[in-house]
Amino acid sequence: MKPFAYLRPDTVDEAVRARAAHPGAAFLGGGTNLVDLMKLGACAPDLLIDVGRLPLDRIEELPDGGLRIGATVRNSDLAAAPVVQERYPVLSQALLAGASGQLRNAATTGGNLLQRTRCSYFQDVSTPCNKREPGSGCPAVEGVHRDLAVLGHSAHCVATHPSDLAVALAALDAAVEVTGPDGARTVPVTALHRLPGEHPERDTVLEPGELITAVRLPPPPPLAHGRYRKARDRASYAFALVSVAALLEVRDGVVHHAALAYGGLAHRPWRATAAEEALRGAPATADTFGRAADAELSAARPLRDNGFKVPLARRLTVSVLGALAARHR
């Protein structure tokens, strides 16, 4: 075991200052990912800064009809909040599709967004991994990659981002409030996570010492229905092979508004902008939904053993959008 220090700050500013003063430190939320990685040796911070008890655990309705979710709100509390179930059901569904009840009771909103990949090579310190040790290689490219990326990957990394919550937030046009040594800023969820490129060790655009303090949701489209669906190897406690978060509004049989995001396909939640463009103004039919999925998935570059994800994503897209369109009839 590698020794480490522990700090429980009382304020966000104190947490940020402590992280800035210790380059080897890490913020600790619910610990459902970081502690596991420390046990495996994949992560070895020399200081844990426990932010789980900072006053960031409120869900607030905003004057414009949106919602502000504190970074330490537990996943189970967020999924069960009446305002979330009523206005943002796609978010509640995504949360309930993730992990187990016990883990949702511990996991936090901010921590869920920042969880690391579940790629087996990243977690196994006896193997090379560019994400864990830059320049060491990516054995997953030729090795075991059935669960890994088909979109946006590079020769340096083919890992996927595991969060269900982040996929729903991407479809909802959420933004992340961040505080760091240089002050506060807001980052769209769709811009928070990076594609691997030549630097897969950098999961996000956050600068050293920056702490997520809240997630802000805009008002939901008034007539749109939302749904999250996840395909996985077993019915519970499994990460997505493919997941779809969708919002759809249909007027007189024509798609008026569409928002679509995929999970399980890329290094980040994948906002399906090409599919959305193909949907807007088109008839709300299975043929339209299939063509929209094809427009997005044409960019896929499957590896040897994960090509099944492309038709799976297409079928899931048609099914989810078809179910949403039926609610408008």
Secondary structure by P-SEA (a helix, b strand, c coil): cccbbbbbbccaaaaaaaaaacccbbbbcccccaaaaaaacccccccccccccccccbbbbccccbbbbcccccaaaaaaccccccccaaaaaaaaacccaaaaacccaaaaaacccccccccccccccccccccccccccccccccccccccccccccccccaaaaaaaaabbbbbbbccccccccccccccccccccccccccccccccccbbbbcccccccccbbbbbccccccccccbbbbbbbbbccccccbbbbbbcccccccccaaaaaaaaccccccaaaaaaaaaaaaccccccccccaaaaaaaaaaaaaaaaaaaaac
